[in-house]
Amino acid sequence: YGEKNTTQNGENAVEFKNVSLTYTGSKVPSVDNINLTIKKGETIGIIGGTGSGKRTLISLIPRFYDATKGEVLIDGVDIKKYDEDTLRKTVAVVQQRAALFSGTIADNLHMAKADATLEMRRAADTAQATEFIDRLEKGFDTFVSQGGNNLSGGQKQRITIARALIKNSPILILDDSASALDYATDANLRRAIKENTDSQTVIIVSQRVN
């Protein structure tokens, strides 16, 4: 399904043209002959059960894998023509398993933008993270252990979502990254992203039909 943002200008953010991917050693394609157009400013939901190819499909956009057939384009340009740094700035990906590092919450958020100040709190607000950060004794200066083992699954996911939002990339992919959130927080997150990301194109992968 797709839900158009009012700032959508009719240009394509992402295009799949006859795209297939067959993993090495496999005889069956994981995704087969996909044609898909995602407009700028549009929010797209990709839903399906385990093994349906959701993650494979979206992994082609930041070139975690390359298509074995067909083309993937961003802004009408084949992604193979993008240098790696430009592609990483264009596409922000939040994966299901939150990757946090030893340091403070602020340190983890600054990995997206070293000089972030106001952006850090705005991103945390959108990600529904300030809800728990402000209750911590040291707030954004709270220490995070390696892997975020001293935080809950939902807290870790919200911090990684905030980190991606700070980048303000034109394309944001949430790869089942709200799976540890309760339904109310998940709904508030999606609503806040829609309200606060202007013309950003958002792709949400989930097993939750709602």
Phi, psi and omega in degrees: 000159178223148180227116188278134172282148182292343180271000181300131188251012175088354178271153181276131174274313182225138174226136169250126179241104178051048187272131173227151174221123174242119181293151178304129179091353180258147178261351183243129179294141176282325168230141191226116173054053181275129171240122188208137176234127177242121182282155175297136179082002182269149172252124183242134174254132176244114184238155179164161182284177178301132178084007182277351177100009181303307185293322177300315182301308185284339178291343178285336184290312177274009179065037168295329171225157174254141177298141176276340174216150176085187184229145169244127183238144171239126185053035176079004182247132177304129184298340178291346178269352177277139170284160188300319183296317180295319180296320180292330177282333183279325184239118175257129183241129173248114183270164184299318180272109185293131179254103178242158186236159180297126183149191179277169174301318179299319178302316180295321179288326180291349176296333178281324179204111190300327185257018182295132176232279178297325180298328182295314180289321179299317180294320179294323177299312181299320182281003181064027183269330181295339177306321178256332181298317182291343178274346179283146184303320183254008176055232181293344178269010177293136181286137176247126179284165180306127181080359180069033185292345178265011178239158177283167180300317179294322178295317179298316181297320181292325177292318180291327175294317177300319180299320178292323181294327179301327181296335181053043180289149179300330182237127179241125178246121176253102187268083182053034189274002176244019185295336181267000181270149174288165188298323181293315180294321177300314180296318178296322178298310181297322179295317181293321178298316180298321184282333192247000184251014174051243187265014181296139175271126186240129177242118183249118177260130183203155170264356179273113183298325182295000000 
